[in-house]
Amino acid sequence: MSGHSYPHRRQRRLRTRPAVRDLVREHHLSAKDLIQPLFVKEQPGPDEPIPSMPGQFRHGVDSLVARATRAWEAGVPAVALFPRVRDEIKTEDGQAAWDPSGLVPRAVSALKTALPDLLVITDVALDPYSSLGQDGVVVDGDIHNDRTIEALVQQAVCQAEAGADVVAPSDMMDGRVGAIREALDDAGHTDTLILAYSAKYASAFYGPFRDALDSAPRGGTDKRTYQMDPGNGDEALHEVEMDLAEGADWVMVKPGMPYLDVLWRVRETFGRPTFVYQVSGEYAMFKAAAQQGWIDERVCVLEGLLGFKRAGANGVLTYYATDVAEWIG
C-alpha cells in the first residue's frame, strides 16, 4: 500500500530539520569519549614525525607534556603512552620495562605533575623493550606464558608507582590480569585500574604503530600464537569473560572498524565498560585517502567514531582524539 494511506509511518519527518535530527539522535560523540595515544622517545632533540602516520610524532618528555596539555584543554580526559626506547637497552627478556628510572616512569611522573587530573594509561607489554619485537619473554623460540607474566607484573607495578592511573596489559598472555591485580593490590595500588586488551587480534592493521616504536617482530615466535585469529568471534567472549573474572576494570577490542561485531557482542554480553582502539592502520588509511582528496576527512572520521559508539563503546582510543575534540568543540 502507498505511504499516503499511513502518514504516521513517515520516518522522514524525523530527518527534515537539523534541530529535529539532533533531538532524536540515538548516539552522540563527545570529547569525553576519546583517549589520545601518544608516542614518547628518549632521544633528545625535536619531535620526530612518523611518516606512516601523518600528523603523529615521537615526543620528548617535555613536548609530550605540551602535547598532552593540548589534548586536556580540548576536553580529552585521558592519554595512552607508548615508548620508543633506545635500541641498546633492548633485550630478549625486555627487562628495561620495569626500570623505575626508565622512559615511561619519567613520562608518567612529568604528566601527573603538570596535569594531575589527566588520566594516564600505560601499556603493559614487552615489545618496545624486546630485541626480538615480541610481547613476551622468548624461550627456545617461543613465548613463555608464565615467565612473561612475571615480567609484566613487575612492569605494571613500576608504572603504578610512577603514578599511572590505568595499566593496560596488551600482551594476550593467559592469566596476566589476575596476577597484575594481585600484585597491584599487594603493593598498595588498589585504586589503579586495569584496562585489559581482552580481544586483541593478530591484525595487519598494526603496521604504522610498529614503525613508530620500531617494534616489528624480528625473531622468536609468530604473534599469531598469542594474538587472536581474525576469523574468531566467540573466542573473544571467552577472553573477555576470563579477564573480567580476574579483575579487569575495563576491557578492549582491538582493532576497531573491522571488529565492530565483536565490540557489539562484548558490550551486549557483559555490559561492562568496553573500549575500542582505532589503530594506526585505520588512521593511516583515513589520512592517505584525505590527502588524495578522495574523502572528506573530518566527516568520515566523525562517522567512524560515532559507529564505535553505536556499537557499544564507552570510549575510543584514536590518534584523532585531540583533533576531533577541537572540531566538535
C-alpha positions as CSV (number, residue, x, y, z in Angstrom):
1,M,0.0,0.0,0.0
2,S,1.1,3.6,-0.6
3,G,2.7,5.6,2.2
4,H,-0.2,8.1,1.8
5,S,-2.5,5.7,3.4
6,Y,-0.4,5.6,6.5
7,P,1.1,9.0,7.1
8,H,2.1,8.1,10.6
9,R,4.8,5.8,9.1
10,R,6.7,8.7,7.5
11,Q,10.0,8.4,9.2
12,R,11.4,11.2,7.1
13,R,9.6,13.7,9.3
14,L,12.4,12.9,11.8
15,R,15.0,13.9,9.3
16,T,13.6,17.1,7.8
17,R,15.3,19.7,10.1
18,P,18.7,19.8,11.8
19,A,17.2,20.5,15.2
20,V,14.9,17.5,14.9
21,R,17.7,15.3,13.9
22,D,19.7,16.5,16.8
23,L,16.9,15.8,19.3
24,V,16.2,12.2,18.1
25,R,19.8,11.1,17.5
26,E,20.3,7.9,19.5
27,H,24.1,8.2,19.9
28,H,26.4,11.1,20.4
29,L,30.1,11.7,20.3
30,S,31.9,14.0,22.7
31,A,35.5,14.7,23.7
32,K,34.9,12.8,26.9
33,D,34.6,9.6,24.8
34,L,38.1,9.9,23.5
35,I,41.6,8.8,24.6
36,Q,44.7,10.2,22.9
37,P,47.5,7.7,22.2
38,L,50.9,9.5,22.3
39,F,54.4,8.3,21.5
40,V,57.4,9.3,23.7
41,K,61.1,8.9,22.9
42,E,64.3,9.0,25.0
43,Q,66.5,10.7,22.4
44,P,66.9,14.4,22.8
45,G,66.1,16.9,20.1
46,P,63.0,17.9,18.2
47,D,59.8,15.8,17.8
48,E,60.3,13.1,15.2
49,P,57.5,12.8,12.6
50,I,56.2,9.3,11.9
51,P,56.0,9.0,8.1
52,S,53.3,6.3,8.0
53,M,51.2,8.3,10.5
54,P,51.0,11.8,9.2
55,G,50.4,14.3,12.0
56,Q,51.8,12.0,14.7
57,F,55.2,12.3,16.3
58,R,57.6,10.7,18.8
59,H,57.8,13.3,21.5
60,G,60.5,14.1,24.1
61,V,59.2,14.2,27.6
62,D,58.9,18.0,27.7
63,S,57.0,18.2,24.4
64,L,54.9,15.2,25.5
65,V,53.6,17.3,28.3
66,A,52.8,20.2,25.9
67,R,51.0,17.8,23.6
68,A,49.0,16.2,26.4
69,T,48.1,19.7,27.7
70,R,46.6,20.5,24.3
71,A,44.5,17.3,24.5
72,W,43.4,18.1,28.0
73,E,42.4,21.7,27.2
74,A,40.4,20.4,24.2
75,G,38.4,18.2,26.6
76,V,40.1,14.8,26.1
77,P,40.2,13.1,29.6
78,A,43.0,10.6,29.0
79,V,46.2,9.8,27.2
80,A,47.8,6.4,26.5
81,L,51.6,6.3,26.4
82,F,53.8,4.2,24.1
83,P,57.6,4.4,24.3
84,R,60.3,4.3,21.7
85,V,63.3,3.2,23.7
86,R,66.9,3.1,22.7
87,D,68.0,0.0,20.8
88,E,70.9,-0.6,23.1
89,I,68.7,-1.2,26.2
90,K,66.5,-3.8,24.4
91,T,67.0,-7.4,25.5
92,E,65.3,-10.7,24.8
93,D,63.6,-10.6,28.2
94,G,62.7,-6.9,28.0
95,Q,63.9,-6.1,31.5
96,A,64.1,-2.3,30.9
97,A,60.3,-2.4,31.0
98,W,60.4,-2.2,34.8
99,D,63.3,0.2,35.3
100,P,61.9,2.8,37.8
101,S,64.1,5.4,36.1
102,G,63.1,4.4,32.6
103,L,61.3,6.4,30.0
104,V,57.7,5.5,30.8
105,P,58.0,6.2,34.6
106,R,59.7,9.5,33.9
107,A,57.0,10.4,31.3
108,V,54.2,9.5,33.7
109,S,55.7,11.5,36.5
110,A,56.0,14.5,34.3
111,L,52.4,14.3,33.1
112,K,50.9,13.8,36.5
113,T,52.9,16.7,37.9
114,A,51.8,19.0,35.1
115,L,48.2,17.7,34.7
116,P,47.2,15.9,37.9
117,D,43.6,15.2,36.8
118,L,44.6,13.8,33.4
119,L,44.1,10.0,33.2
120,V,47.4,8.5,32.2
121,I,47.2,5.0,30.7
122,T,50.3,2.9,30.3
123,D,50.9,-0.1,28.0
124,V,51.9,-3.3,29.8
125,A,53.8,-5.4,27.2
126,L,57.4,-6.1,26.4
127,D,57.6,-5.5,22.6
128,P,59.0,-1.9,22.9
129,Y,61.8,-3.3,25.1
130,S,62.3,-6.7,23.3
131,S,65.3,-7.1,21.0
132,L,63.0,-9.6,19.1
133,G,60.0,-7.3,18.9
134,Q,57.8,-9.8,20.9
135,D,55.2,-9.0,23.6
136,G,56.7,-11.6,25.9
137,V,59.8,-13.4,27.1
138,V,61.2,-15.7,24.4
139,V,62.4,-19.2,25.5
140,D,63.7,-21.6,22.8
141,G,62.0,-19.6,20.1
142,D,58.6,-19.5,21.8
143,I,56.8,-17.0,24.1
144,H,56.9,-18.5,27.6
145,N,53.5,-17.5,29.1
146,D,54.3,-17.7,32.8
147,R,57.8,-16.1,32.6
148,T,56.2,-13.3,30.6
149,I,53.6,-12.8,33.4
150,E,56.4,-12.4,35.9
151,A,57.9,-9.7,33.8
152,L,54.5,-7.9,33.2
153,V,53.7,-7.9,36.9
154,Q,57.0,-6.0,37.6
155,Q,56.3,-3.6,34.7
156,A,52.7,-2.9,35.9
157,V,53.8,-2.2,39.5
158,C,56.6,0.0,38.3
159,Q,54.2,2.1,36.2
160,A,51.6,2.4,39.0
161,E,54.3,3.6,41.4
162,A,55.3,6.3,38.9
163,G,51.6,7.5,39.0
164,A,49.8,5.7,36.2
165,D,46.1,5.8,36.7
166,V,45.4,2.8,34.4
167,V,47.7,0.0,33.4
168,A,46.8,-1.7,30.1
169,P,48.1,-5.2,29.5
170,S,48.2,-5.7,25.7
171,D,50.2,-8.9,25.5
172,M,47.4,-11.5,25.4
173,M,49.1,-13.9,27.9
174,D,46.8,-16.2,29.8
175,G,46.3,-15.3,33.4
176,R,48.1,-12.0,33.4
177,V,45.2,-9.8,34.5
178,G,44.8,-11.8,37.8
179,A,48.5,-11.7,38.5
180,I,48.7,-8.0,37.9
181,R,45.7,-7.2,40.0
182,E,47.1,-9.2,42.9
183,A,50.5,-7.5,42.6
184,L,49.0,-4.0,42.4
185,D,46.8,-4.7,45.5
186,D,49.8,-6.1,47.4
187,A,51.8,-3.0,46.6
188,G,49.1,-0.7,47.8
189,H,47.8,0.4,44.4
190,T,44.2,-0.7,44.9
191,D,42.9,2.3,43.0
192,T,44.9,1.6,39.9
193,L,42.6,0.4,37.1
194,I,43.3,-2.4,34.7
195,L,42.3,-1.9,31.1
196,A,42.7,-5.3,29.5
197,Y,43.3,-5.7,25.8
198,S,41.0,-8.7,26.0
199,A,40.2,-9.2,22.3
200,K,43.4,-8.2,20.6
201,Y,43.6,-9.7,17.1
202,A,46.6,-10.7,15.1
203,S,45.9,-7.9,12.7
204,A,47.7,-6.4,9.6
205,F,46.4,-3.0,10.7
206,Y,49.2,-2.5,13.3
207,G,52.0,-1.8,10.7
208,P,52.4,2.0,11.2
209,F,52.3,1.6,15.0
210,R,55.3,-0.8,14.8
211,D,57.1,1.8,12.6
212,A,56.5,4.4,15.3
213,L,58.1,2.2,18.0
214,D,60.4,0.1,15.9
215,S,58.8,-2.9,17.5
216,A,58.1,-5.1,14.5
217,P,58.8,-8.8,15.2
218,R,62.4,-9.7,14.4
219,G,62.7,-13.2,15.8
220,G,61.0,-15.8,18.1
221,T,57.5,-17.0,17.5
222,D,54.8,-15.7,15.3
223,K,52.5,-13.3,17.1
224,R,49.6,-15.4,15.9
225,T,50.5,-17.8,18.7
226,Y,49.2,-15.4,21.2
227,Q,47.1,-12.7,19.5
228,M,43.6,-13.8,18.3
229,D,42.7,-15.2,14.9
230,P,40.7,-12.7,12.9
231,G,38.2,-15.4,12.0
232,N,37.1,-15.9,15.6
233,G,34.3,-14.1,17.3
234,D,33.1,-16.5,20.1
235,E,36.7,-16.7,21.3
236,A,36.6,-13.0,22.1
237,L,33.8,-13.6,24.6
238,H,35.7,-16.3,26.4
239,E,38.8,-14.0,26.6
240,V,36.7,-11.1,28.0
241,E,34.9,-13.4,30.5
242,M,38.3,-14.6,31.8
243,D,39.7,-11.1,32.1
244,L,36.7,-9.8,34.0
245,A,36.8,-12.7,36.3
246,E,40.5,-12.0,37.0
247,G,39.8,-8.4,38.0
248,A,39.8,-6.3,34.8
249,D,38.0,-3.0,35.3
250,W,37.7,-2.2,31.6
251,V,38.1,-4.4,28.5
252,M,39.1,-3.6,25.0
253,V,38.6,-4.8,21.4
254,K,41.4,-4.1,19.0
255,P,41.4,-3.2,16.1
256,G,38.2,-1.2,15.7
257,M,36.4,-0.9,12.5
258,P,37.0,-4.5,11.2
259,Y,35.7,-5.8,14.5
260,L,32.5,-3.8,15.2
261,D,30.6,-7.1,15.5
262,V,32.9,-8.2,18.3
263,L,32.6,-4.9,20.1
264,W,28.8,-5.1,19.9
265,R,28.8,-8.7,21.2
266,V,31.2,-7.9,24.1
267,R,29.1,-5.0,25.3
268,E,25.8,-6.8,24.9
269,T,27.0,-9.9,26.7
270,F,28.8,-8.4,29.6
271,G,27.5,-4.8,30.0
272,R,30.9,-3.7,31.4
273,P,33.0,-0.7,30.4
274,T,34.2,-1.6,26.9
275,F,36.7,0.3,24.9
276,V,37.9,0.1,21.3
277,Y,41.2,1.1,19.6
278,Q,41.0,2.8,16.2
279,V,44.5,1.5,15.3
280,S,47.3,3.0,13.3
281,G,46.4,1.3,10.1
282,E,42.9,2.7,10.3
283,Y,44.3,6.2,11.0
284,A,46.8,5.9,8.1
285,M,44.0,4.9,5.6
286,F,41.9,8.0,6.6
287,K,45.0,10.2,6.2
288,A,46.0,8.8,2.9
289,A,42.6,9.0,1.3
290,A,42.1,12.5,2.6
291,Q,45.5,13.7,1.2
292,Q,44.4,12.4,-2.2
293,G,41.2,14.3,-1.9
294,W,39.1,11.1,-2.1
295,I,37.2,11.6,1.2
296,D,36.2,14.5,3.4
297,E,38.5,13.6,6.3
298,R,36.6,15.3,9.1
299,V,33.2,13.9,8.1
300,C,34.5,10.4,7.6
301,V,36.4,10.4,10.9
302,L,33.4,11.6,12.9
303,E,31.2,9.0,11.2
304,G,33.7,6.2,12.0
305,L,33.9,7.2,15.7
306,L,30.2,7.5,16.0
307,G,30.0,4.0,14.6
308,F,32.1,2.8,17.6
309,K,29.7,4.5,20.0
310,R,26.7,2.9,18.2
311,A,28.3,-0.5,18.5
312,G,28.6,0.0,22.3
313,A,32.0,1.5,23.1
314,N,32.3,3.6,26.2
315,G,35.4,5.1,24.8
316,V,37.7,5.1,21.8
317,L,41.5,5.2,21.6
318,T,42.1,7.2,18.5
319,Y,45.0,9.2,17.1
320,Y,42.4,11.7,16.0
321,A,41.2,12.4,19.6
322,T,42.5,15.9,20.1
323,D,41.6,17.0,16.6
324,V,38.1,15.6,17.0
325,A,37.7,17.3,20.4
326,E,38.7,20.6,18.8
327,W,36.4,20.0,15.8
328,I,33.3,19.4,17.8
329,G,34.1,22.0,20.5
